[in-house]
Amino acid sequence: MNIDAGHGPTTGTTSTVEATIIRRRSEGGGALIGYLPVGFPTLSESIDAAVALAHNGVDIIELGLPYTDPVMDGPVIQAATQQALANGFRLRHGIEAVAAITAQVNVPVLVMTYWNPILQYGVDRFADDLLAAGGAGLITPDLIPDDAAAWVGASTRTGLDRVFLAAPSSSDDRLRQAVDASRGFVYAVSTMGITGARGDVDSAARVLVDRLRAVGSTSACVGLGISTPEQVREILAYADGAIVGSALVKALSDGGVPALAALTRDLAAGARDLRPAN
């Protein structure tokens, strides 16, 4: 398969996600990426929550589409997505949410989705609708580059980013494939397992990022298990971005948008200027 080596689409557009990461690094910090599911606790509240992420320091929003078989998600996110599905979530609601969020904030919005719903919707149709809504691209946790020809073609045509995952168990060849196929960043899974806040982030994350650098990655962001400002700072000492999900979803579940906003501000403080004081 002829993947464009992560250098962007033939349309010549610039990745807003990659540009955001580069800017945050040039400022002496790193990118804070915040995940929330669409439709939790309701569709309108999920939109308000995502807007609150941007207003309180998140640099890139990761918007999850609820799915009936979320093999990568831990209990906090599974409970939230199950509630969204029970509320009647449909894929078109994800597009509507992206449009509503991008109309209010100037922050890249990536959609995180398992691949089967996109196949059912239509790959090219989804790419066109996501682009029209102002979305930046997709994170596809269960899609590997070997099987991604349709998405590579649609994303190249539209200029949307495509974020593939890399795990500590991946071979160097698999890591190189993820780097070459990705546009925006490579999602480095910090630990083997499912999502969920942890007391410490697996040291395998640092080794994985080093391995990604060795095969050519210029933008590697770490996710799974990050929940505190200290962990954000720890991750950004060697990675380009820190991805927080379960902790934000739990804050929203427990205390609504105000609690979510407060936690986001704390996490953002950990992503700001990391340079030592003179």
N, C-alpha and C positions, 0 to 999 in steps of 0.2 A: 504494500500500500504506500502510495506516495504522499506522505504527510509533509506539510510545509515547514517542518523543523521548528515550529514555534515562533516563526518570524512574522506571523500576522497574515491577514487575508489579502487576496489579490485586489481588494477594493482600496488598499492603501491607508485605511483608517488606523488610528492609534488606539491601543488598548487603554481605556480609562483606568482600569484596575492596575495595570502595570505602571502607568504614569503616577497613580496615587501612591503606590508602594515606593517608587523611586523618589518621589517628593518627600515622603515621610522619612526615608533613610537619609536624604540630603539635609534634613532638618535636625538630624542627630538622634532620631527616635526610630520607630518602626510602625507598621500598620496594625491597627486593631480592627479585627473583622468580627462582627457580631452576628450570630445566628438566631433566627426566630422562625417558627412555623406559621404559614398563612392560615388564618381561620381560628386561631386560638388567642383568647378564649372565644372571640367571635371574629368575623371577618373585619368589621370596622375597627374593633379594638386591636387587632393584629396590625392593621395599617398605622394606627396611632402609635403603637409600640415601636414599630420600625422607624417611624419618623423621630420618635424620642431617642432611639439609638444614635441617629445622625446628629441630633441637636445636643447630645451630651458626650460626644467625642469618638464615636465609632467612625472609622475611615471608609470601610466597605461593608455593606450589608449583605448577609447571606440569608436568603429567604427560602425556607424549606417548603416543599409541596408535600402535604400529607399523603401517605401511601399505606396500603393495607398490610404490607409485609416488609417493614423497615428493618432489614437485617443488621444494619450498622448502628441503629439508635438504641440508647439506653432507656431505662424506665421513665425518667422525667420527660424526655422528648416523646417517647411512645405514648405516654398518657395524654400529652398535649395534642398530638396528631390524631389520636383516637377520638378525642373530644371534637376536634375540627371535622373529622369524617362523620361523626354522629350528628353534627350540626348541618350536614349536607354539603360539605366541600366538594367542588368540582374543579377540574383543571383550569377552566376559564376564570375561576376566582383568583388563581395565581396570577394570571395576566392582568386582571383588573387591579389586584393589589400592587403589582409593580408599577402600573400606570399612575395609580393614586399616590404612591410614595415618591416616584421621580418627579411628579408635578409639584411636590412640596420641598424637596431637599436636593441638593447638588452632590450626591454621594453615589458612587457606583453600586448597583444592585445586581448581585449574582443570584441565580435561582439554583438551589440544590434539589436535585430530583433523581429518583431511580429511573431507569431507562424505559421500562415497559410502558408507563403512562405516555411518554413522548412518542413511542412507536404507535400507540393506539390513536393519539391525537393527529399524528402525521409530522415527521421530522421537519420538513420544509415549512409546513404551515406553522408549527410551533416557533421555529426560528424567526419567521416573518412577523408573527404576532408579538413575540418577545421584543424584537427590535423596535416595532412600532410603539410598544409600551414604554420604551426607554431603558429596557434591561441591558445589562452589560454582557451576560453570557450564562453558562451553565457549569455547575459542579456536578459530576456524574459518578457517584461512588461505586456503582456496580457495572460500569462500562469500562472495558480495557481498550487501549489503542488498537489492538488487533481486530476488534469488532466495531470500530467507530467510523468506518468509511462514510456512512450516510451523514453522521454528525460533523465530521471533518469537512465534508463538502458544503453542508448548509452553513456552518459557522464561517468558513472561508468566504463564501458568497456574501454573507450579511455583515461580516466584521465582528461577530460576537466572540467573546472569549470562551475557551474550553479548558476547564480545570480537571486534570486527572489526578488520581490518588497514588501515593507511593507509600509502601509499608516497610517496616524493619525487615520483614521476611523476604522482600523482593530481591531478585538477583540484580546484578549490575546491568545486565541487558534490559531487564524490565524497567529499571530506573531510567535508563537512557531513553527507552521508548516513551515513558511518561513525560520526561523533559522535552523530548522532540515534539511530542504531540500537543503539549499544553501551550496555551496562550493566556497570559495574565499572571499565573503562578502555578506551581506544583503544590498540591495539598499533601504535606508530610504527616502521616498518621503517627502520633507520638508514641503509641503503645498498642500492643496487640489486644483486641477486644472491642467493646462497644463504647459509645459515648457516655459521658458522665463525669462530674467533678471528682477530682482525686486530690489527696493531700499532697502528693508530689507528682511531678510529671516525669515519666519514665526517661532515664538517661539515654535510652535508645534513640530518642528524638534528635539529640545532638549528633550522634553517630550517623543517623539517617540523613540529616541535612549535609553533613560533611561528604557523605557518599553522593548525594545529589549534586553538590558543587563539583565533585570530581568528574561527573559525567556531563557537566555543562550548564547546570541550573543557575540562573541569575536571580530568580524570584522563587523562594521556597518559604511557605507559610505552614506553621505547625498547629494542628488541632487535636482534640480529644484529651479531656482531663484538665483543661486550664480554667481556673475559677477565681484567682486572686491577682491583685496588682503585682505582687512579688513574683508570681509565676509568669505573668506577662513580661516583666523585666528580664527574668531568667531566659525565657525563650528568645526575646529580641536581642539578647547578647550575641546570638549566633544565627538567628533566622530573620527573614524579612517581614514576617507578619505573625501575629498570634490570633488564633481563632477560638472564640468563646461561644459555647452553645448552651449546655445544660444549666449552667449557673444563671444565665440570663432568663431562660425559660422558667426556672424555679422562682426567680425574683418576681417575674411577671405573674406567675401563678399565685404566689403567696401574698404579694402586696400591690399588684396592679402596676400601672405605668409609673407612678411615683417611685416605687421600690426599684423598678427596672432602671429608671433614669439615675437614681442614686448609685446603684452598682456600676452602671456604665461610666459615670464620672470617675469612680474609684479606679476602674480598670484602665481608663484612658490615661490617668495619671501615671500608670506604670509603663505606658507606651510612649510617653513624651521624652524629652531630651535625655538620652542615656549617656551622654558624654560626661566624663568626670569633671568636677569643678576644678578650675585653675587655682 
